[in-house]
Amino acid sequence: MITVKDIIKKYPRGTKIDVWVRNWGGPSYLGRFAVEARTLRHVESGLKWGELAKDVTRDNHGMRLIIVRVKKVN
């Protein structure tokens, strides 16, 4: 399990990353994010990680977002 804090420590501010989360059928692509000082921001919608997680969790009947894979975008 990878946390947002782990990602912020590993990647410098402004880095673009692709994020996969755990899903019922296996890893599922969540989207492209930009690393900020204390959070991740979704590139397409502009939502912070916590805001996006709240919306996705509600839509997935309470299943929390657990990051399983991160890939740096060149």
C-alpha positions as CSV (number, residue, x, y, z in Angstrom):
1,M,0.0,0.0,0.0
2,I,1.4,3.4,-1.0
3,T,0.3,6.5,0.8
4,V,0.1,10.1,-0.5
5,K,2.8,11.1,2.0
6,D,5.1,8.4,0.5
7,I,4.5,9.9,-3.0
8,I,5.2,13.4,-1.8
9,K,8.5,12.4,-0.2
10,K,9.6,10.4,-3.3
11,Y,8.7,12.8,-6.1
12,P,9.5,16.6,-6.3
13,R,6.8,19.2,-6.5
14,G,5.3,19.6,-10.0
15,T,6.0,16.0,-11.1
16,K,3.2,14.4,-13.1
17,I,2.3,10.8,-12.1
18,D,-0.3,8.2,-13.2
19,V,-2.0,6.4,-10.2
20,W,-3.7,3.0,-10.0
21,V,-5.9,2.0,-7.1
22,R,-7.2,-1.3,-5.8
23,N,-10.5,-2.3,-7.2
24,W,-12.7,-5.4,-7.0
25,G,-11.2,-6.9,-10.2
26,G,-7.6,-5.8,-9.6
27,P,-5.7,-2.5,-10.2
28,S,-7.7,0.2,-11.8
29,Y,-6.3,3.4,-13.4
30,L,-7.5,6.4,-11.5
31,G,-5.9,9.2,-13.5
32,R,-3.0,11.6,-13.8
33,F,-2.0,13.7,-10.8
34,A,0.5,16.5,-10.1
35,V,2.5,16.4,-6.9
36,E,2.0,19.5,-4.8
37,A,3.5,20.5,-1.4
38,R,1.1,18.6,0.8
39,T,-1.2,16.7,-1.6
40,L,-1.8,15.4,-5.1
41,R,-4.0,17.3,-7.5
42,H,-6.0,15.6,-10.3
43,V,-4.8,17.2,-13.6
44,E,-8.1,17.0,-15.5
45,S,-10.6,18.1,-12.8
46,G,-8.3,20.1,-10.5
47,L,-9.6,18.3,-7.4
48,K,-7.2,17.6,-4.5
49,W,-6.7,14.0,-3.5
50,G,-9.0,14.2,-0.5
51,E,-11.9,15.7,-2.5
52,L,-11.5,13.1,-5.3
53,A,-11.2,10.3,-2.8
54,K,-14.4,11.3,-1.1
55,D,-16.3,11.4,-4.4
56,V,-14.9,8.0,-5.6
57,T,-15.5,6.3,-2.3
58,R,-19.1,7.4,-2.2
59,D,-19.6,6.1,-5.8
60,N,-17.9,2.8,-5.0
61,H,-20.3,2.1,-2.0
62,G,-17.7,2.9,0.6
63,M,-14.6,1.1,-0.8
64,R,-11.6,3.3,0.1
65,L,-9.0,4.3,-2.4
66,I,-5.8,2.3,-1.8
67,I,-2.9,3.2,-4.1
68,V,-1.2,0.1,-5.5
69,R,0.9,1.5,-8.3
70,V,2.4,4.8,-9.3
71,K,4.2,5.6,-12.6
72,K,6.1,8.9,-13.3
73,V,5.1,10.6,-16.5
74,N,7.9,11.9,-18.7
